[in-house]
């Protein structure tokens, strides 16, 4: 028995050593090459060109590979990619939490370049008060309105309702709008009424133990949406495609959605503009959407961490490089001057809607929020529970599994 235990212990030790060194095997073969994983093909060509510039300046090649986002996340968590192990990768910021909690990404110091980035973009890659990524682009939804039905967007939600009701009475519309969902796309309503999902710690980072979804602001947001459902201004059935069809067919004057809908609206030849979201009170703050941030992370087990930092910060964090990325891919830039210089009307509209956008929570507890939130909205819309009661139930569900 002792011999068996000893044999098993040796095998386990060998396995651990294999996993530990697998990411360093490539270093012995290609010490002069950085490996860079991207999951979105839209930037591959421009990153290849920038990689060539880096090689000319620093003497180190950059190998760009398109890799499924799930594989990026899993391989970074395992830290055992073997010959395919990456030094740098691009991820959406809401994938960051698990990587930080498992110690698989490196803290990044932007130095004096920090002031060149949009603050909400930096917040997206801030975890427990530390920065773990170089933001590249931001993404948020906007408030679409039909320009043949109104010359300017409504300033308040009450005004939006009144305009919609008048259009319906005149036979020019059938509903106010559809909801692609009652959570992510509807968040500007909850935010506008003062709602938040989590509280914050002393350092400003989110506290997953403080679930605020049953607080007055969040409840008021769901009450507003539920009231419009009861008046049949918003269909009770939540349908992502259906909400877009209502707008592009001219049956609804508004739609809350993102840049991914632009092509379909243009193909439908519906006259539209993108604006910031209405406020609750005239002159009050507009509701803010969730912000998605895409950025570069550096593997904590990479033997080329310093070289990767040079690429991500010293080289990539330059205005001309961010201009090139924006021109190639079109998502609003995380670099302030490039973000502010956008001239396309759609981009300016999304920028106006997202100037104070709320970074999507990246803490692990957010994973427990979605199902409970969806269920709460469904219960409120159907009349089975009041919005307040539905959200109290959602909060209890989240807290029960997030202990």
C-alpha positions as CSV (number, residue, x, y, z in Angstrom):
1,X,0.0,0.0,0.0
2,X,2.8,2.4,0.9
3,X,4.5,1.7,-2.4
4,X,1.2,2.4,-4.3
5,X,0.7,5.7,-2.5
6,X,4.3,6.6,-3.2
7,X,3.8,5.7,-6.9
8,X,0.6,7.8,-7.1
9,X,2.3,10.7,-5.4
10,X,5.1,10.6,-8.0
11,X,2.6,10.5,-10.8
12,X,0.7,13.4,-9.4
13,X,3.9,15.4,-9.1
14,X,4.9,14.6,-12.7
15,X,1.5,15.7,-13.9
16,X,1.7,19.0,-12.0
17,X,5.1,19.7,-13.5
18,X,3.8,19.0,-17.0
19,X,1.0,21.4,-16.5
20,X,3.3,24.1,-15.1
21,X,5.9,23.9,-17.8
22,X,3.6,23.3,-20.8
23,X,3.2,27.1,-21.3
24,X,7.0,27.5,-21.2
25,X,7.8,24.9,-23.9
26,X,7.1,27.4,-26.6
27,X,9.6,29.8,-25.0
28,X,12.5,27.5,-25.6
29,X,11.6,27.2,-29.3
30,X,10.5,30.7,-30.1
31,X,11.8,33.1,-27.4
32,X,11.6,36.0,-29.9
33,X,7.9,35.6,-30.6
34,X,4.8,36.9,-28.8
35,X,1.6,34.9,-29.3
36,X,-1.7,36.9,-29.4
37,X,-5.2,35.4,-29.4
38,X,-8.2,37.3,-30.7
39,X,-11.8,36.0,-30.8
40,X,-13.2,38.6,-33.2
41,X,-11.9,38.4,-36.8
42,X,-12.8,42.1,-37.4
43,X,-9.5,43.2,-36.0
44,X,-7.2,40.4,-37.2
45,X,-5.9,42.2,-40.3
46,X,-5.1,45.5,-38.6
47,X,-3.4,43.7,-35.6
48,X,-1.2,41.7,-38.1
49,X,-0.1,45.1,-39.5
50,X,0.5,46.5,-36.1
51,X,2.4,43.3,-35.2
52,X,4.8,44.0,-38.1
53,X,5.3,47.5,-36.9
54,X,6.2,46.2,-33.4
55,X,8.6,43.7,-34.9
56,X,10.3,46.5,-36.8
57,X,10.6,48.6,-33.7
58,X,11.3,46.0,-31.0
59,X,12.7,43.1,-33.1
60,X,10.1,40.7,-31.8
61,X,7.5,39.0,-34.0
62,X,3.8,38.8,-33.0
63,X,1.8,35.8,-34.0
64,X,-1.9,36.6,-34.2
65,X,-4.4,33.7,-34.0
66,X,-8.2,33.7,-34.1
67,X,-9.4,31.5,-31.2
68,X,-12.9,30.9,-29.9
69,X,-13.6,33.0,-26.8
70,X,-14.5,30.0,-24.8
71,X,-11.1,28.4,-25.6
72,X,-9.3,31.6,-24.6
73,X,-11.1,31.6,-21.2
74,X,-10.6,27.9,-20.6
75,X,-6.9,27.9,-21.6
76,X,-6.1,30.9,-19.5
77,X,-7.8,29.3,-16.6
78,X,-6.0,26.0,-17.1
79,X,-2.7,27.7,-17.9
80,X,-1.8,24.6,-19.9
81,X,-2.1,25.6,-23.5
82,X,1.1,23.7,-24.6
83,X,2.3,24.8,-28.0
84,X,-0.8,27.0,-28.3
85,X,-0.4,28.9,-25.1
86,X,-0.9,32.7,-25.6
87,X,1.0,35.5,-24.0
88,X,-1.7,38.1,-24.8
89,X,-5.4,37.8,-25.6
90,X,-8.4,40.0,-26.2
91,X,-11.5,39.4,-24.0
92,X,-14.7,41.2,-23.1
93,X,-14.2,42.6,-19.7
94,X,-17.1,40.6,-18.1
95,X,-14.9,37.5,-18.6
96,X,-12.3,39.0,-16.3
97,X,-13.5,38.0,-12.8
98,X,-12.8,34.3,-12.9
99,X,-9.3,34.8,-14.5
100,X,-8.3,37.3,-11.7
101,X,-9.8,35.1,-9.0
102,X,-7.6,32.2,-10.3
103,X,-4.5,34.3,-10.6
104,X,-4.2,33.8,-14.4
105,X,-3.8,37.4,-15.6
106,X,-1.2,40.0,-14.8
107,X,-1.8,43.4,-13.3
108,X,-1.1,46.2,-15.8
109,X,0.4,49.6,-15.2
110,X,-0.5,52.2,-17.8
111,X,1.6,54.9,-16.2
112,X,1.1,58.4,-17.7
113,X,-1.0,56.8,-20.6
114,X,-3.9,56.1,-18.2
115,X,-5.3,59.6,-18.7
116,X,-5.7,58.9,-22.5
117,X,-8.3,56.2,-21.9
118,X,-12.0,56.6,-21.2
119,X,-12.6,56.2,-17.5
120,X,-15.5,53.8,-17.9
121,X,-13.3,51.6,-20.2
122,X,-10.7,51.5,-17.4
123,X,-13.4,50.7,-14.9
124,X,-14.3,47.6,-16.9
125,X,-10.9,46.1,-16.5
126,X,-10.6,47.2,-12.9
127,X,-11.0,44.4,-10.4
128,X,-10.7,44.9,-6.7
129,X,-9.0,48.2,-7.3
130,X,-6.4,46.9,-9.7
131,X,-6.2,47.2,-13.5
132,X,-5.8,43.9,-15.4
133,X,-6.3,44.9,-19.0
134,X,-5.6,47.5,-21.7
135,X,-9.0,48.6,-23.1
136,X,-9.3,48.7,-26.8
137,X,-13.0,49.4,-27.6
138,X,-16.3,50.0,-25.9
139,X,-19.8,49.0,-26.9
140,X,-23.2,49.9,-25.6
141,X,-26.7,50.1,-26.8
142,X,-28.5,53.3,-27.9
143,X,-32.0,54.7,-28.1
144,X,-33.3,54.3,-31.7
145,X,-36.2,56.5,-32.8
146,X,-38.1,56.7,-36.1
147,X,-37.3,60.1,-37.6
148,X,-40.4,60.0,-39.8
149,X,-42.5,60.0,-36.7
150,X,-40.7,62.7,-34.7
151,X,-38.1,65.3,-35.5
152,X,-36.2,64.9,-32.2
153,X,-36.0,62.1,-29.5
154,X,-38.1,62.4,-26.4
155,X,-36.3,64.0,-23.4
156,X,-38.1,62.0,-20.7
157,X,-39.8,58.6,-20.5
158,X,-43.1,60.3,-19.8
159,X,-42.7,62.2,-23.1
160,X,-41.8,59.0,-24.9
161,X,-45.0,57.4,-23.7
162,X,-47.1,60.4,-24.7
163,X,-45.6,60.5,-28.2
164,X,-46.2,56.8,-28.6
165,X,-49.8,57.0,-27.4
166,X,-50.5,59.8,-29.8
167,X,-49.0,57.9,-32.7
168,X,-51.0,54.8,-31.9
169,X,-54.2,56.9,-31.7
170,X,-53.4,58.4,-35.1
171,X,-52.9,54.9,-36.6
172,X,-49.2,55.5,-37.3
173,X,-47.9,53.0,-34.8
174,X,-49.1,49.8,-33.0
175,X,-47.0,49.8,-29.9
176,X,-44.4,52.0,-28.1
177,X,-41.6,49.4,-28.5
178,X,-40.8,45.8,-28.0
179,X,-38.2,44.7,-25.5
180,X,-35.3,42.5,-26.9
181,X,-35.0,41.5,-23.2
182,X,-36.1,42.9,-19.9
183,X,-32.5,42.9,-18.5
184,X,-29.5,43.9,-20.5
185,X,-31.3,46.0,-23.2
186,X,-33.7,47.4,-20.6
187,X,-31.0,48.4,-18.1
188,X,-31.1,52.1,-19.1
189,X,-34.6,52.2,-17.6
190,X,-33.5,50.7,-14.3
191,X,-30.5,52.9,-14.2
192,X,-32.5,56.0,-15.0
193,X,-34.8,55.4,-12.1
194,X,-31.7,55.1,-9.8
195,X,-31.3,51.4,-9.8
196,X,-28.1,49.4,-9.4
197,X,-27.4,45.7,-9.2
198,X,-24.6,45.6,-6.6
199,X,-23.3,48.0,-4.0
200,X,-19.6,49.0,-3.8
201,X,-16.7,48.4,-1.5
202,X,-14.6,51.2,0.0
203,X,-12.2,51.1,-2.9
204,X,-15.0,51.6,-5.4
205,X,-15.1,48.0,-6.7
206,X,-18.4,46.1,-6.8
207,X,-19.4,44.1,-3.8
208,X,-21.2,40.9,-4.8
209,X,-22.5,40.5,-1.2
210,X,-24.5,43.7,-1.6
211,X,-27.4,42.9,-3.9
212,X,-29.4,46.1,-4.5
213,X,-32.0,44.8,-7.0
214,X,-34.9,45.1,-4.4
215,X,-34.0,48.7,-3.6
216,X,-36.5,51.5,-4.6
217,X,-34.7,52.7,-7.8
218,X,-34.5,49.2,-9.3
219,X,-38.1,48.5,-8.3
220,X,-39.2,51.8,-9.9
221,X,-37.6,50.8,-13.2
222,X,-39.5,47.5,-13.3
223,X,-42.7,49.3,-12.2
224,X,-42.4,51.7,-15.2
225,X,-41.9,48.8,-17.7
226,X,-44.7,46.8,-16.1
227,X,-47.1,49.8,-16.4
228,X,-46.4,50.0,-20.1
229,X,-47.0,46.3,-20.5
230,X,-50.3,46.6,-18.7
231,X,-51.2,49.5,-21.1
232,X,-50.1,47.2,-24.0
233,X,-47.6,49.8,-25.1
234,X,-44.9,47.1,-24.6
235,X,-45.7,43.5,-25.6
236,X,-45.7,41.2,-22.6
237,X,-43.8,38.5,-24.6
238,X,-40.2,39.3,-24.6
239,X,-38.7,38.6,-28.0
240,X,-35.3,39.8,-29.3
241,X,-36.0,39.5,-33.0
242,X,-39.6,40.6,-32.5
243,X,-38.6,43.8,-30.9
244,X,-36.4,44.7,-33.9
245,X,-39.1,43.7,-36.4
246,X,-41.6,46.0,-34.7
247,X,-39.2,48.9,-35.2
248,X,-37.9,48.1,-38.7
249,X,-41.5,47.5,-39.9
250,X,-42.6,50.9,-38.7
251,X,-45.0,49.5,-36.0
252,X,-43.0,50.9,-33.1
253,X,-41.3,54.4,-32.9
254,X,-38.5,53.2,-30.6
255,X,-36.1,50.4,-30.1
256,X,-33.4,49.9,-27.4
257,X,-30.6,48.0,-29.1
258,X,-26.9,48.1,-30.2
259,X,-24.7,48.6,-33.3
260,X,-25.4,45.0,-34.3
261,X,-28.9,46.1,-35.5
262,X,-27.6,48.8,-37.9
263,X,-27.4,46.6,-40.9
264,X,-30.9,45.2,-40.6
265,X,-32.4,48.6,-40.0
266,X,-30.6,50.0,-43.1
267,X,-31.7,47.1,-45.2
268,X,-35.3,47.7,-44.1
269,X,-34.9,51.3,-45.1
270,X,-36.4,52.5,-41.9
271,X,-35.6,56.2,-41.2
272,X,-33.8,56.3,-37.8
273,X,-31.4,58.1,-35.6
274,X,-29.6,57.0,-32.4
275,X,-29.7,59.1,-29.3
276,X,-29.1,59.0,-25.6
277,X,-31.8,57.4,-23.4
278,X,-34.6,59.5,-22.0
279,X,-34.4,60.7,-18.4
280,X,-37.0,60.3,-15.7
281,X,-37.4,64.0,-15.1
282,X,-36.9,66.9,-17.5
283,X,-33.4,68.1,-17.1
284,X,-32.4,65.1,-15.1
285,X,-29.7,62.6,-16.0
286,X,-30.3,60.2,-18.9
287,X,-30.5,56.5,-18.2
288,X,-27.2,54.8,-18.8
289,X,-26.8,51.4,-20.6
290,X,-24.4,48.7,-19.7
291,X,-20.9,49.1,-21.2
292,X,-19.0,46.3,-22.7
293,X,-15.3,46.8,-22.9
294,X,-12.9,44.7,-25.0
295,X,-9.2,44.8,-24.1
296,X,-5.9,43.0,-23.9
297,X,-4.9,40.8,-21.0
298,X,-1.5,39.3,-20.3
299,X,-1.1,35.7,-19.0
300,X,0.4,35.5,-15.6
301,X,2.3,32.3,-16.5
302,X,3.8,33.7,-19.7
303,X,7.6,33.7,-19.6
304,X,7.4,36.8,-21.7
305,X,5.3,39.0,-19.4
306,X,7.6,42.0,-19.6
307,X,7.8,41.8,-23.4
308,X,4.0,41.4,-23.5
309,X,3.7,44.5,-21.3
310,X,5.9,46.4,-23.7
311,X,3.7,45.4,-26.6
312,X,0.4,46.2,-24.8
313,X,1.4,49.4,-23.1
314,X,4.6,50.9,-24.7
315,X,3.6,50.1,-28.2
316,X,-0.1,49.6,-28.6
317,X,-1.2,52.4,-26.3
318,X,-0.6,55.1,-28.9
319,X,-3.2,57.3,-30.6
320,X,-2.3,56.3,-34.1
321,X,-2.7,52.6,-33.3
322,X,-6.1,53.1,-31.8
323,X,-7.1,55.2,-34.8
324,X,-6.1,52.3,-37.1
325,X,-8.1,49.8,-35.0
326,X,-11.2,52.0,-35.0
327,X,-11.0,52.6,-38.8
328,X,-10.7,48.8,-39.3
329,X,-13.4,47.7,-37.0
330,X,-15.7,50.6,-36.2
331,X,-16.5,50.0,-32.5
332,X,-16.2,53.1,-30.4
333,X,-12.6,53.4,-29.2
334,X,-11.5,53.3,-25.6
335,X,-8.9,56.0,-26.5
336,X,-10.5,59.4,-25.5
337,X,-9.4,61.4,-28.5
338,X,-10.4,58.8,-31.0
339,X,-13.7,58.3,-29.2
340,X,-14.4,62.1,-29.3
341,X,-13.4,62.5,-32.9
342,X,-16.0,60.1,-34.3
343,X,-18.0,61.8,-37.1
344,X,-20.4,59.1,-38.2
345,X,-23.9,59.9,-37.0
346,X,-24.5,56.4,-35.7
347,X,-21.3,56.3,-33.8
348,X,-21.9,59.7,-32.3
349,X,-25.3,58.6,-31.2
350,X,-24.0,55.5,-29.5
351,X,-21.2,57.6,-27.9
352,X,-23.8,60.1,-26.6
353,X,-25.8,57.2,-25.1
354,X,-22.8,55.6,-23.5
355,X,-20.8,58.5,-22.3
356,X,-21.5,57.5,-18.7
357,X,-22.3,53.8,-19.4
358,X,-22.1,51.3,-16.6
359,X,-19.5,48.6,-17.1
360,X,-21.1,45.2,-17.1
361,X,-20.3,43.7,-13.7
362,X,-17.4,41.2,-14.1
363,X,-17.6,39.8,-10.6
364,X,-18.5,36.1,-10.3
365,X,-21.8,36.9,-8.5
366,X,-23.2,38.5,-11.8
367,X,-23.5,35.0,-13.2
368,X,-26.3,34.3,-10.7
369,X,-28.2,37.5,-11.6
370,X,-29.4,36.9,-15.1
371,X,-31.9,34.0,-14.5
372,X,-33.3,35.6,-11.4
373,X,-33.7,39.0,-13.1
374,X,-35.4,37.4,-16.2
375,X,-37.8,35.5,-13.9
376,X,-38.6,38.6,-11.8
377,X,-39.6,40.6,-15.0
378,X,-41.7,37.8,-16.3
379,X,-43.6,37.5,-13.0
380,X,-44.2,41.3,-12.9
381,X,-45.3,41.5,-16.5
382,X,-47.7,38.6,-16.1
383,X,-49.2,40.1,-13.0
384,X,-48.3,37.1,-10.9
385,X,-46.3,39.3,-8.5
386,X,-45.8,43.0,-7.9
387,X,-42.5,44.3,-9.3
388,X,-41.3,44.9,-5.7
389,X,-42.2,41.3,-4.6
390,X,-40.7,39.8,-7.8
391,X,-37.4,41.6,-7.2
392,X,-37.3,40.7,-3.5
393,X,-37.6,37.1,-4.6
394,X,-34.8,37.6,-7.2
395,X,-32.5,39.1,-4.6
396,X,-33.1,36.2,-2.2
397,X,-32.3,33.7,-5.0
398,X,-29.1,35.4,-5.9
399,X,-28.0,35.7,-2.3
400,X,-28.8,32.0,-1.6
401,X,-26.4,30.8,-4.4
402,X,-23.8,33.5,-4.0
403,X,-22.9,32.8,-0.4
